[in-house]
Amino acid sequence: MNRVIALSVALLATSPALAHIELDSPTVRYSNGTSVSTEVNKHCPCGGGAGTSTCSGAVTSDPNRSATRVTTFAPGETIVVEWRETIGHTGRYRIAFDPDGADLADFNQNILLDIADPSGGAGNTGSGNRWRAEVTLPSTPCTNCTLQLLQIMNGNTSQPVANPTGSSTYFQCADIVIRAPGEGEGEGEGEGEGEGEGEGEPGEGEGEGEPGEGEGEGEGEPGEGEGEGEDHEHEGEGEGEDGDTDDDDGCSQTGDPTLWLGLAGLLALRRRR
């Protein structure tokens, strides 16, 4: 009887524990349904597919990336990862990153967090079985990257897990994209704007003809005709006075016969008197 009891205890100690995890944020690749029985977390490296729970088989990659359950983050962003421990056990939690795909070897090379999972089913948030942890994503953009959450159930809470192969493990993955805000948006905007505007040489047609063509209207020497009125003014102003000054020519005295008749009449009157 004692031997049977001892054997039973030994089997319980070495049998795989039935602990489970469900990733809440970021969005998990495989939906876990509504109960523990529908969880998809037993196959290496992301919970679904053909891998084993110990990653010891030939399948350690999962190409089944979701097209509709993708979360986008900024390069180097610090994010909050949230999950629930639906059945408690003892071991480690590990969060890792694959920049291109979902392959165990790449996850092992990019570990972002490794913390203890103590016994019992309580989380670290003070709210039942809920867990929360912050991790900082790489600064290199990627469009096919994956975040992985592991629960390693080996009873060792002090030893970080470099490689879960050989240990009973539960798996969850999130398909993510790392892209700078606005990157790739608006491509091609404005293409062809203004095409054909301003065709021809700059200023074509402007200023046709030689500069100043037509300027200087009023042919003849500059000032020709200017002052003509002034000459007339002098001619008029001097009329009458020129009789005294034009004696040298004799034109004024010999050219008017009425003047001589008037003078002759005056002389005749004086003689009669």
VEXTIVEX-803878 format. One record per residue: residue in three letters; x, z, y of N, C-alpha, C in turn. Coordinates in steps of 0.02 Angstrom, whole numbers, plus 50000, padded with zeros to 5 digits. Each point is the difference from the previous one (the first is absolute). Example, Ala and Ser with C-alpha at 12.3 -4.5 7.8 and 13.67 -1.06 7.14 Angstrom:
ALA506605039049716499555000050059500455000050060 SER499824996450053500425000350059499615003750055 
# end
This chain:
MET500425000049939499585000050061500435000050063 ASN500515004549998500455000350058500374993450009 ARG500194996749943500354993650005499554994750031 VAL499365000149984499534995250028499935000950075 ILE499975006350022499945001550071500634997850037 ALA500585001449971500634998150032500054992350005 LEU499784996549949500034992750000499524997250053 SER499445003150008499524997750049500285000850071 VAL500335005650013500305001250066500554994950014 ALA500404998549949500534995150008499724993150015 LEU499474998049968499694993550012499724999550071 LEU499705005450023499735000150068500564999350052 ALA500575003249984500554999850047500324993150005 THR499984996249947500334993549999499534994150010 SER499355001149998499524994550007499934998150074 PRO499854993750014499914997850069499445003750034 ALA500125002250063499485003550037499504994950027 LEU499415002350014499474995650023499905000550076 ALA500565000550037499955000250073499854993050026 HIS499654999750058499824993650029500085000350075 ILE500114994350031500034999550073499584994050022 GLU499745000450061499644994550031500254999250072 LEU500264994150016500244998650067499414998350045 ASP499965003550057499454998850048500234995750059 SER500625000950022500254996350058500754999249995 PRO500264993950008499654993750014499554997949942 THR499634994650010499534997749950500364998449934 VAL499745002749946500324999249934499884992949973 ARG500484997449962499944993249972499414999549951 TYR499975004549952499475000049950499505005550017 SER499364998250006499505005050014499955005049943 ASN499975006450017499975005349949499295001849980 GLY499514996550027499325001549981499775006650029 THR499545003249965499695006050027500125006349958 SER500414999349947500125005949958500694999449968 VAL500215005549969500665000149967500034994849944 SER499454998949967499994995349943500104992750022 THR499884998650064500074993150023500654998950040 GLU500425005050004500634999350037500444994749968 VAL500364996450042500474994949976500705002250021 ASN500335004049958500645002950020500495001349941 LYS499884997049944500395001749941500544994949981 HIS500064994650039500464994649980500544998750053 CYS500625000149978500574998850043499994992750026 PRO500134998750065500215004850052499465001850051 CYS499384997049993499495000950052499345002849974 GLY499955001549936499405003049973499604995449955 GLY499984993550017499654995149959500504995549966 GLY499754995149962500454995349967500185002149930 ALA500584997449977500205000949930500575005049991 GLY500235003250052500545004849994499785006449966 THR500495003949976499855006349967500025005850050 SER499795005849978499995005950044500705002950009 THR500494997849961500685002650007500494994750026 CYS499754994050016500414994450024500564998249950 SER499905001649937500524998749950499894993449963 GLY499454996650015499874993649968500344994350038 ALA499834993949981500314994150030499714998550069 VAL499405002550014499664998450063500135005650051 THR500374998350053500125004950054499844996950069 SER499664994450000499794996850062499254998649998 ASP499714999550059499294998550005499894994850055 PRO499884993749983499914994850050499284999550027 ASN499555004349977499294999450018499865003050069 ARG500294996950050499895002450068499294998450022 SER499695004750035499324998950024500004995750063 ALA499514995650005499954995850059499535003150052 THR499615005049980499495002950044500125007450015 ARG500495003049968500115007250009500715001250029 VAL500154996450054500665000250030499975003950067 THR500505004250012500045003850063500634997950037 THR499924998950066500564997750042500275005750042 PHE500675000450002500345005150040500544996750043 ALA500255003750049500534997550043500685001749970 PRO500514996150016500685001549975500235007050021 GLY500255003849952500255006650015499475005250014 GLU499374998449987499455004750015500005005949951 THR499855005850027499915006049958499255000549984 ILE499855000049936499304999949978499845006349960 VAL499365001349993499775005649959499724997349934 VAL500265002649945499764998249934499575005849974 GLU499394998449978499545005249977499774998649929 TRP499965005249958499774999249931499695006549975 ARG499684999649943499705005949968500275000849929 GLU500105006149982500225001749931499375002249962 THR499734995549960499365001449968500065004649939 ILE500585000149969500135004849946500705002750013 GLY500065006650008500645003050019500515000349944 HIS500644999450020500565000849954500635001650040 THR500575000349968500625001850033500514994449995 GLY500354998650054500514994749998500204998050071 ARG500004993550013500224997350065499524994550024 TYR499974999350066499694994150030500554995850032 ARG499954993549991500494995650031499654994150033 ILE500224998350062499754994250036500584995250010 ALA499904993749979500544995050005499734993550028 PHE500454995450013499834993750035500364994149968 ASP499634994549993500294993749977499894994850054 PRO500544997150029499914995250056499714993349980 ASP500004998549934499744993549978499745000649929 GLY499365001549994499695000649934499895007249980 ALA499975001249934499895006749973500395000549935 ASP500645001950006500455000349943500325006949998 LEU500025003049941500265006949994500725000650024 ALA500424995149985500705000350021500055000250076 ASP499584996150035500015000150073499735006550028 PHE499485002649969499745006550022500545005449994 ASN500374999849945500535005149989500554999550053 GLN500084994250031500524999050051499755001850070 ASN499365001150008499725001350066499525005949999 ILE500265005949986499605006149996499925002950070 LEU499385001050022499865002650067499875007550000 LEU499765002749944499835007249997499995002349928 ASP500235006149988499995003049932499895007550010 ILE499415002549981499835007050011499745003249936 ALA500005006649999499785003749941499245000049995 ASP499774999849937499285000749984499945006449958 PRO499855005550033499975006449963499405000349953 SER499995004949959499455000849952499355001550037 GLY499454998549967499355001050030499764993550032 GLY499395000250024499694994050026499914999850075 ALA500315004850036499925000350073500484995150034 GLY499754996950053500434995550039500405003750052 ASN500294996250048500415003250052499664999950068 THR499364998250003499654999650064499565006050014 GLY499905004349950499545005550008499284997949988 SER499914993949976499334997449987499954997649928 GLY499915004849954499914998349929500614996649971 ASN499884994349966500544996649964500324994350041 ARG499905000250065500244994550042500735001150022 TRP500384994549995500704999950020500104995150058 ARG500505001750040500174995650056500755000450012 ALA500304994150014500724999850014500144994250049 GLU500505001050042500214994850047500624996549974 VAL500014993450006500594996149982500114994850055 THR500634998150009500174994950049500174993549965 LEU499644994850019500104993449968500634996750026 PRO500274995349963500594996250024499844996150063 SER500514998250037499914996350063499994992549989 THR500144997749939500004992949986499304997549982 PRO499754994950036499334997449984499964997249930 CYS499415000349970499894997249933499264998549992 THR499854995149959499304998049988499785001049928 ASN500465002149958499845000949928500275006749976 CYS499965005050043500305006549983499485004849970 THR500255005049966499575004649963500255007250007 LEU499525004550008500155007250001499775003049933 GLN500435004149970499845002949934499995007650003 LEU499485003049970499955007349992500035001749926 LEU500455004549981500065002249930499875007549995 GLN499705001949944499975007149980500365000549934 ILE500595003150002500415000749940499845006849969 MET499764999949938499755006249969500495002649948 ASN500615001750022500505002549953500125007550006 GLY499615003450042500075007250008500595002050043 ASN500394995450024500595001650040499844998950074 THR499945005650037499814999450071500614999850046 SER500605000949973500595000550043500444993849999 GLN499934995849950500444994249992499674993650026 PRO500264996950054499724993750024500044994749945 VAL499554995250003499944994949948500294993450025 ALA500604998349976500314993650019499694994349960 ASN499785001549938499704994949957499515003549953 PRO499364998150004499505003449959499984997849926 THR500414995149982499994997449931500115005749950 GLY499555000349951500045005249948499575006050013 SER499765000850062499585005750017499274997850004 SER499565004449978499294998450006499815000050074 THR499724994550024499904999050071499334996750014 TYR499735001650059499414996550024500194996050062 PHE499694994250009500224995150050499424997950045 GLN500174999250064499544997050049500424995750048 CYS499724994350021500354995650048499534997950056 ALA500304998550057499634997350057500354993650023 ASP499634994650006500284993750025500005000250076 ILE500594999050029500065000650072500384994050029 VAL499944999350066500374995150040500335003750057 ILE500624998450013500355002950058500114994450050 ARG499695000650057500024994650050499935003050070 ALA500404997450046499955002450069499334998050030 PRO499725004250044499364998450032500024993350035 GLY499514995749986499974993450032500444994849968 GLU500415001949950500454995149969499594994849962 GLY500144993550014499654994649966499354998150032 GLU499755004250047499364998550032500114995050057 GLY499524995650010500034995350055500494994449990 GLU500224998749939500474994749988499704993350020 GLY500384996050035499784993450019499584999850063 GLU499885005850031499595000150060500364996450056 GLY499644996050036500284996550058500384993749982 GLU500034998149937500374994049982499684993950032 GLY500414995850030499774993850029499695000850068 GLU500005006150028499705001050065500404996250053 GLY499654996550043500334996550054500314993449980 GLU499904997749939500304993749979499724994350042 GLY500464995650023499804994250039499915001550074 GLU500055006350020499905001550071500604997650040 GLY499874997050057500554997950043500384994149973 GLU499694995549964500354994349972500274995650056 GLY500574997149988500324995950050500545004050036 GLU500414996550041500535003550034499715004650053 PRO500345005750011499755004650051499964996750067 GLY499435000450033499934997250067499874992650001 GLU499864997149941499904992849997499434998050048 GLY500144995250042499494997650048500025003850066 GLU500345005850001500015003950061500514997050049 GLY499824999450061500484997850050500204992849992 GLU499554995649980500184993049989500234996950065 GLY500504995849993500294996850059500575004150026 GLU500384997250045500575003650026499765005750045 PRO500395005450000499805005650043499954997950072 GLY499455001550032499934998450070499774993050014 GLU499834996349946499794993150010499394999950045 GLY500024995850051499444999750047500115004650059 GLU500495004649995500125004450056500314996050057 GLY499915001950059500294996550057499574994250023 GLU499355000549991499564994850024500044999550076 GLY499894994050023500114998850072500684996950007 GLU500084994249970500654996649997500264998850070 GLY500634999650003500334999250065500465005950009 GLU500375000050052500475005450011499625006450014 PRO500305005649977499665006450014499885000850074 GLY499405001650016499845001250071499794993750036 GLU500024994349966499804993850033499285000750023 GLY499894998550060499335000650028499885006850029 GLU500425004949981499905006750026500195000150074 GLY499645003250038500155000550072499734994250039 GLU499654995449968499734994450037499535002450054 GLY499635004949984499555002750051500395002950058 GLU500575003049985500395003150053500244994850048 ASP500214994049973500234994650044499454997950048 HIS499384999749972499454998050043499885005250054 GLU500095006449981499895005250050500494999150058 HIS500624998449984500504999250053499844993950043 GLU499774994849965499844993950037499445001450050 GLY499515003849976499445001550044500205004850056 GLU500395005049980500185005150049500434997150056 GLY500384994949984500464997350051499694994450041 GLU499414997949985499704994450038499865002350071 GLY500164995650046499905001750070500655002650031 GLU500365004049962500635002550025500554994849991 ASP499884995749950500514995049987500064995050058 GLY499484999750046500034995350056500595001550046 ASP500185006550005500565001850043500664999149966 THR499995000349935500635000049964500164993349971 ASP499494995250004500134993549969500184994650052 ASP500265002150058500164995250052500554995349980 ASP500415002249957500564995849979499754993749967 ASP499445000549965499754994249964499594995650046 GLY499665002950050499574996350047499354997949971 CYS499845002449942499394997849967499405002950034 SER500025006050026499415003350027499794997050066 GLN500454997950044499844997750066499784992650000 THR500254995849959499854992950002499444998049954 GLY499775004549958499514997949951499295001150020 ASP499825003050065499315001550017499844997150069 PRO499664993950009499864996850064499515003750043 THR499555004049973499515003650041500345005150044 LEU500565002649976500365004850040500264996850065 TRP500254993949992500254996550060499424998350047 LEU499444998049978499444998550044499785006150039 GLY500005005749966499805006150035500485001750056 LEU500644999249988500505001550051499954995150060 ALA499854993749983499944995050054499415001750046 GLY499455002449971499425001750039500145005750048 LEU500375004849978500175005850041500444997950059 LEU500454995549989500444997750053499604996350053 ALA499524995949977499604996150048499595004650044 LEU499705005349976499625004750039500435003350052 ARG500605001949980500445003350049500184995550056 ARG500094993649986500184995350054499424999150049 ARG499384999849976499424999250044499945005850047 ARG500185005749977499945005950042500544999850055 
# end
